[in-house]
Amino acid sequence: MCMDYITRPEFNEHKAHLDTRFENVQHQIKEAVSDLKDEIKDRKIPSIKFWVGITVPAVISIIGILIQIFT
């Protein structure tokens, strides 16, 4: 079996090109993930605000239902 086709310069050049493409893609993915984490951290809602945002409308709705039942 002849091994010349594996060591031809065109294939070595192609291999080097593919390696750099995958490194660039991997770098872009890491950069996008870090940007997304930063964006999530910047827009994160504290848990107290979340619970207040849930309980206030729920309490108002319950009060409205109770007023409708007793009137």
C-alpha positions as CSV (number, residue, x, y, z in Angstrom):
1,M,0.0,0.0,0.0
2,C,1.4,3.4,-1.0
3,M,1.5,6.1,1.8
4,D,2.3,9.0,-0.6
5,Y,-1.3,10.2,-0.7
6,I,-1.3,10.8,3.0
7,T,1.9,12.9,3.1
8,R,1.2,15.1,0.2
9,P,1.6,18.8,0.9
10,E,-2.0,19.5,-0.1
11,F,-3.4,17.3,2.6
12,N,-1.0,18.7,5.2
13,E,-2.1,22.2,4.2
14,H,-5.8,21.1,4.4
15,K,-5.3,19.6,7.8
16,A,-3.7,22.8,9.1
17,H,-6.6,24.8,7.7
18,L,-9.2,22.6,9.4
19,D,-7.3,22.8,12.7
20,T,-7.3,26.6,12.7
21,R,-11.0,26.6,11.7
22,F,-12.0,24.4,14.6
23,E,-9.9,26.5,17.0
24,N,-11.6,29.6,15.8
25,V,-15.0,28.0,16.2
26,Q,-14.1,26.8,19.7
27,H,-12.9,30.3,20.7
28,Q,-16.1,31.8,19.4
29,I,-18.2,29.4,21.3
30,K,-16.3,30.1,24.6
31,E,-16.6,33.9,23.9
32,A,-20.4,33.6,23.3
33,V,-20.9,31.5,26.5
34,S,-19.0,34.0,28.6
35,D,-21.0,36.9,27.1
36,L,-24.3,35.1,27.7
37,K,-23.2,34.4,31.4
38,D,-22.4,38.1,31.8
39,E,-25.7,39.2,30.3
40,I,-27.7,36.8,32.6
41,K,-25.8,38.0,35.6
42,D,-26.5,41.6,34.8
43,R,-30.2,41.0,34.3
44,K,-30.7,38.6,37.2
45,I,-33.6,39.3,39.4
46,P,-33.0,39.0,43.2
47,S,-35.2,36.3,44.8
48,I,-36.9,38.9,47.1
49,K,-38.1,40.9,44.1
50,F,-39.3,37.7,42.4
51,W,-41.4,36.6,45.4
52,V,-42.8,40.1,45.9
53,G,-43.7,40.2,42.2
54,I,-45.5,36.9,42.6
55,T,-47.3,37.4,46.0
56,V,-48.6,41.0,45.5
57,P,-50.8,40.1,42.4
58,A,-51.8,36.9,44.1
59,V,-53.0,38.6,47.2
60,I,-54.8,41.3,45.2
61,S,-56.6,38.6,43.2
62,I,-57.6,36.7,46.4
63,I,-58.9,39.9,48.0
64,G,-60.9,40.6,44.8
65,I,-62.4,37.1,44.8
66,L,-63.3,37.4,48.5
67,I,-65.0,40.7,47.9
68,Q,-67.1,39.3,45.0
69,I,-68.1,36.3,47.2
70,F,-69.3,38.4,50.2
71,T,-71.0,41.1,48.3
